[in-house]
Each structure stands twice: as C-alpha cells, then as structure tokens.
Amino acid sequence: MADFLTLIPPAQARELLLSRVQSAQSEKTELVEIADSIGRICAEDLSAPHPLPQFPRSTVDGYAVKAKDSFGASESTPAYINLIAEVPMGSRPHHSLGSGEASGIHTGGMIPDGCDAVVMLENAQLSRENEIEVYRSVAPGENIISVGEDVFQGQLVLRRGKLIRPSEIGGLAALGITELRVARKIKVGIISTGDEVVPIDADIQLGQVRDVNSHTLAGLVNSSGAVSVLYGIIPDNFDDILVTARRALTECDVVLITAGSSASSRDKTANVINRLGEPGVLVHGINTRPGKPTILGLCEGKAVIGLPGNPVSALVNGILFVVPLIEKLSGKLSSTPRPSIRATLTVNLSSQAGREDWQPVKLIPEEMGWMADPVFGKSNLIFSLSFSDGLICIRPEETGLSAGEIVDVFLF
C-alpha cells in the first residue's frame, strides 16, 4: 500500500486510475427513443440516410426570382417582375420560372425550377395584381438553402461517444432517425461511514452530523449521466464496511466510500480497498487542497475511491476524479470541452508551492464581463460550495494568484 505521506499530483493520480480501468462497460448498450436519449452517450456512429435538406428551400418569406432580373434594383429605380404563382407549402411547385417571372414563397418552401434567389418580402411589394417591384437586388443563391447544405447523404452526423444534447436530438429528428443506441448508464455505489453520521431526517444529538456526502455525491453522479446506488451509513467497523463494499462492488461499476478525516479512518478505508481485490490501492493521498486524504483503488477491474468525510473535500474531489471516471466508463469522447468562463479575480489568493489548490468562487456580473469573488470556508462547510458558481485552480508551480488576474472558472 502506498504511504499516505507520498502525495501524488492530481493529474498524475487521475491518469493512473483512468489508465487502469477498462471501458468495457461502454460496450453494454441499449436502444432508446430519441426523446429519451438526452444526456446519454451515443454508442454508435450514425450517418445521414439522405441529404438535408432534401430539396432547395427558401430561408425567408418573399419572392422566388431569377437573380439577374433584380440586378440594379433600388428604391429609386425598382425592378419590375411578373408574379405568376405562389409556391404551395408542403408540396412541390408544379411550375418553373422563366425570364422576368417570380413566385410568392414562404420560409421553408421549395424553390421552383428556374429560380436561383429569393427577394425578401420587405424588399419588394405588389405594384399591381400580377406584378412586383423589387427595391434591392439579390445575388445567385441568396436566401436559399441548397440540397445537402446542412449534411450530405452518408455524412457522419453523430459520433460514438458524443453526449446527446437537444441539438443532436433535433438533427436526428430532421433525418427521420427515431431511436439510437446509447451506452448503458454506469452504476455508482455510495457508502457513507462513521459512528457520528446519521440519516438526514434524523433528530440529531450533539456530536452527530447528518449524512451530507451520500446525497451530494449522488447528485454529482446522477448529473454526470450515471446512476447512484446508496448503501446507507456504516459504523466505523472494518468488517461491516468490508461486507457492504463487497456487495456494492458486485452490484455496481464504481464504488465510493466516504470516511472521517482521521488517520485511522483513512487507513480503514485503504485496508478495505486492499481486501476487495487486486491490485487494491493505487494512490493514497493527493497533493491537492481540499481532499488530500483521497484514495484511488482498483479491485478486480473496478474502481473504488475513498473520499474524505468533509463535504467540500468529498464533492470537489468527486468532480476531479469521479466525473472523469464515469465519462471514461460511459465511452464519452475525451475531447469534450468542460464548461468554464473567464473572469477577473477580485482579491489576492495565496497557495503553497507544489500543491494544487481549488478555490470556490462566486461569479459577479460587471459591464465588461465577470468578476470571480472567492468564497472562503473550511472543508466541512458545505455552503461554501452552495454559495459558489464554480472553482478556480491554483497550479502547483504557482504560489498564488493576484487580484485583477484573468482566471478560468470551472462551472459545476
């Protein structure tokens, strides 16, 4: 087992864990309706069965014309074009345009043969019953979407590993794709330990604390596209913790154990992980604040993570280690950017060289952008995160950040 005092940089620890877990879980897929795919990870490459659009369409309300008939048109010298028909919405026009002819058309309407541009409604008007006067010329292709301009037939439109958002659902709907294969949701077992920890609905006594971690971590897991399974509160008894952890390891893909911050609690969690299977503990201690006591383990191919009992430490390190683990096991593309925003730091922040510090901040709008105002609090004060909008990172090579400095705020 690694010595707790041998602290490993967070990025190195995360890479070590992720390199050892297998993403075989992402091979387990299920077929779902597109309406049920939001927030899921696509498990197959999808190509367009036909071009989109399938026919040339107008992007505006107006008049379909031959562009050359509008050349030179202005408010003082309008172009006069014969109005011969109107394009019916939802069907193919049965007429074509000759020189000096126009058709009324609505947004989304199919372009008739012979037309190569559309004059916007506000740039023309009826001069008499079957004639329009055009006040602005249009170029060939103006206000028209060509066949396949969105996607061409056979084009890859959705990659395996892509997170399904409303825009992806809209694209699939436009192509007539009603269902797709998505990765099965990863199951994450959560075990809370401690003689002082009681259920959140308990009438607590002095010396007791409510089980914050199970619920904050469950929220983090669920919002990351996985399924949380709560195994309750286990007293500080090695055998009881081991029995529960074995059950969770059998039933879930990942197991999280939150423990007290004492050295004995950390050792107990590490010993449990070593008893669950090979190779056991990979990392015992992360060179970061908060969350130095974090333990990363691998037991018979499944990740088991020991998180500190302090709520802020548990949640921050859940963001740093549990979320990337869920994403890998789900088969999510590693190139997916994480939401962040640039902001100006309001005060000086100090840091210990060689240690990675994560500081909660509140975002304050200003005329030129955003201000990042640190929310200070100890690692057992959960509302220091509740009152925050995101985290900023002070890198190990830095001894702090200066007021007025532009920082990246990682949103949560």
N, C-alpha and C positions, 0 to 999 in steps of 0.2 A: 504494500500500500504506500502511495506517495505521502511524504511528510507534509503536514499542513503548512509548515513554515516555508516550504518550497513553492512560492506563488508563481503562477503562470499567467502571462498576459492574456486578456480576454479573447483577442482574435486568435491567438495560438490555441487556446483551450477549445474554442468553438470549432476551429478547423480540425483539431484532433478528434473531437466527438463526431462531427459530421462525416469525416473520412472513414470512420469505423462502422457507422450504421449503414445498413443496406436499404435501398429504396424499393425493395421488393413489394412493399405494401402498395406502391403506386400501380403495380400490375393488377391489383384487385379493383375491378371497375364495376360500375352499374350503369344501366341505361335509364335516363331520366328525360322527362319532358323539358323543353327549353325553359318553360316558366319556373321550373324547379331547379334550374341549374345555376341560378345567381349565387355568386360567392364560391362556387365549386371550381375544381381544377379539371380542365379538359384532358381526357385520357386518350385522345386520338387526333390525328391530323385530318382536317376537313377541307375539302376543295369545293369550289363553286360548281354546281351541276349545270349552270348556264350563265351567260353573261348578265351583268347588272349595270344599267338597265338592259332589258331585252329589246327595247325599241328606243329610237331617239325621242327625247321628251323636252318640253318647254320648262324652263325654270321660273317663268313669270306669267302673269296674265298679260295678254296683249294681242299682237297680230303676227302670224307667220308670214314671212315675206322672202323674196329673193334679195339678198343684201345689196346687190348692185342697184336695185330700184330705189334704195334710200340714200345713195351716195350724194353728198352735197346738201342734204336737207337741213334746214334750220328754221327758227321761229319766223324769220323774215321771209324766207323762201322755202316753204314746205314742199315736200314731195307728195304727189297725189297718186294713189294706188287703188285699183278697183278691188272692192270687197266682194268675193264670190261665194263664200261659205263660212261655216263655223265648224271647228273640229269637235265632234261629239266626245265627251268624256267617257272613258271606259270601253271605247271601241276604236277600231282602226278607221281612219278617214278614207272615204271612197272617192276622193278627188285628188288631183295634183295641181300644183301651181304653175302657171305659165308666166311669161314676162309681164310685169306690171300688174300682177294679181296678188291678193292677200287673203288670209283666212283668220277669223277670230279664233283664239286659242286660250285655254286656261292652264294654270300651273299644273304640270304633270301630264298634260295632254300630249298625244303622239303627234310628232311632226309629219305633215303630209309630204308626199313626194314633190320634189321641185323646190322645197323650202330649205334655206341654209342659214336663217337667222330669225329672231323674234324681236319685234319692236315692243318695248314696254308700253302698257296701257296709258301711262301718264305722259308718254312722248308722242301720242297720236290722238286724233279724235275723228268722229264722223263728220265729214264735210257735207255729205248728202247721203241718201238712203244706202247706196251701194258703193260708197267711196270714202276712203280715209285720207286725211292729210297728216303727214309724218313730219315732226319738228326736229328730230335728231336721227342722224344716220347710224346704222349698225354695221358691224363687221361680220364676215362669214363666220359662223359658229357661235356668235354672241347669243347668250341666253338659251343655249341648247346643251343638253347632256347627250353625248353620243353613246351608241351601243357599246357596252363593256367599259365605259369610262370609270365606273366605280370599281368593278372587278371583271376580269375576263373569264371565260369558261375554263375550268380546270385550275384556276389560280388558288394557291393555298390561302385560305381565309382565316383559319383558326389552327394554331399550332398546339400539339400536345404539350401540356404543362402550363398553358395560358389560364390565368384567372378569368372566370366568366363574369363580366360586368354587364350593365344594361345595354351598352353599345354593342357588345358581342351578341346578345340576345336579339337585338334589332336586326343585325346583319343576317343572322341565321333565319329569322322570320322572313326577311326580304327574299331569301333564296329558297323558301319553302321547306327548310330543314326543321322538323318539328321535335326531334329528340336527338340526343347525343350521349356518348359515353363519358362519364366523369370518374375521377378517382374516388374510391371508397373513402369515407371520412375516417381519419385517424382517431383511435380511441386513446384518451389520456387518463390514466388513473391518478387520483389525487389523494394522498394520505396526509392527514394532519396529526402531529404527535405532540405530547406534552401533558403533564399532570395538571397544569394550570389552565388548559384550554377547555372551553365549554361551548356547547351549541349556541348559535346566535340568538335563539329565542329563550335562552336560559335566564333565570333571575340570578344574576351573578353575585358572588360574595367577594369581599375584599381579598385580593391576591389572585383572583381569577381573571381571565381575559376571554373575550368571545373569539370564535374561530373565523378570523378575518381572511386568512390565507386561502382556505379551501374555496371561498366564494370569489375572491379577486382572481385567483388563478383559473377557476372555472370560467369566469368571464373572459379572461385573456385567451384561453384555449378555444372557447366557442366562437369568439370573434375572429379567430385565426383560421376558421374553417374546419376545426376538429370537433370531437365530441368529448366532453368531460364526464368522468365517472367518479363520483365521490365515495370514498371508502370510510368516511367518518373520522372520528377523533380516537387515536390510540394512545393509551397511557405510556409513560416512559418505561416501557418494559421491553427488553430486547426480543424475547420470544414472541410476544404479541405483535410487535412491529414486523418481525420476520414472516410470521404466518400471513398477515394481511398483505405484505408486499409480494409474497409468492402468489397469492391469489390474484392480485392486481396484475402481476407480470404475465400470468396465464391468460387473463381476460382482456388485456389491453396491449397496445403497441408501444406505449411510453408510460413510465411511472414517475410521479413526482412525490417526494417526501419532504414535508416542511417540518423543521425541528427548532428547538430553542437555540439560543445563541451561545450556550455554554460549551466549553471544550468537550465535556462528557457527552452532550447531545450530538455534537458533530461526529465524535468517534463512534457512537452507537449507530448513526446513520451509515457511516462508512463501513462498519463491520457488517451491517445488514446487506449492503450492496455487494460486499465481497462474498457473502454466503449465498447470494441469489444465483450466481453462475459466473462463468469465466468470460472475460478476464477480470471482471469486477471494477474497482475504482480506477479510473484513468487519470483524473485530476482531483486533487484535494486542496483546494484553495486557489482563488483567482485574484490577481493583482489589480483589484478594482475597488472603488467605493461608490455606492454601497455594495455589499454582497461578497466580501472576501471569503466567508466560510462555504461558498458554493462548492458542491461535489458533483462531478460528472462521472458516470459509470456506464458500463456496457455489460449486460448479463445475458448470455446466450443469444446474442444478436439484437437485443432490445435495449434502448437507452433508459437508464434510471438516474434521475437527477435529484440530489439533495439540496434543497434551498433553505436559506436562513429563515428563522422564525419571525424576524422583524418584517412587518408587512411591506415597507418600502423596498427593502433589500430583496424580498421574495419576488415582488412584482417587477422591479427593474431587471433583475436577472432572469426572470421569466421572459421578458421582452428580448433580452440579449441572447438567450440560449434555447428556450422552449419554442419560441415562434420560428426561428430558422430551422429547428429540428422538424417541426410539423410541416413546414414548407418542403423540406427535402423528402420526407416520407410520403408526402402527397404528390410528389413529382412536379412541383411548381418550378417554372423556369427560374434559374438562379439570377438571371439578368434583370428580373423585375425590379424597378426602382422602388425605394421606400419613400413614403410621403414625408417631406420636410419643407421648411420655409426658412428663408434668410431673414435675419433680424439683427438689430443693433443692441448690444449688451448695455444694460443700464448702469451696472456697478462693476468694480474690480472683483475678480474671483481668484483666490489663491489655490494652489494644488501642490501636492508632494511630487517631486520629480520621480519618474519611474513608475508612477501609479496612474491608471486611467480612472478619471472621476466623471461621474454622470450627475448633472445638476438639473433638478426640475426648474422650469421657468414658466411664467405666465406671459402670454403674448398681449401686448398693448398696442392698439392701432395708433398710428400717427400719420401726418399728412404725406410723408414720403415713403411710408411702408409700415414696418412693425418694430416694436421695441421688445426685447427679451428681458423680463424682470425676474431674477432668481427668487424662488420660493424656498426659504431656508427651513429646515426641520431635521430632526434626528430620524434614524431609520425605523423607529417604531411609531412614527406619526403619519398615519395613512393619509390624512387630509393634506399633507404637503404635496401629495400627488393629485389628490382630488381637486385642489385649487390650481393645479398646473395644466398647461396645454401641451407640454412636450418636454424633451430632455435635450440638454446640450452636453457635448463630450469635451473634456479637457484631456488631451492626449498625454501619454506617458512622458514624452520628450518636453512637455511644457510645464512651467511652474505656475501657471495661472493664465487668466485672460484679463484684458484691460477694458474698462468702460469705454464705450464708443466703438469697440471692435465688432465687425460683422461676423456672426456665428450662424451655424446651421442648427435649426431646432427640429429635432426628430419628433414628429407628432405621434401621439398614442391615443 
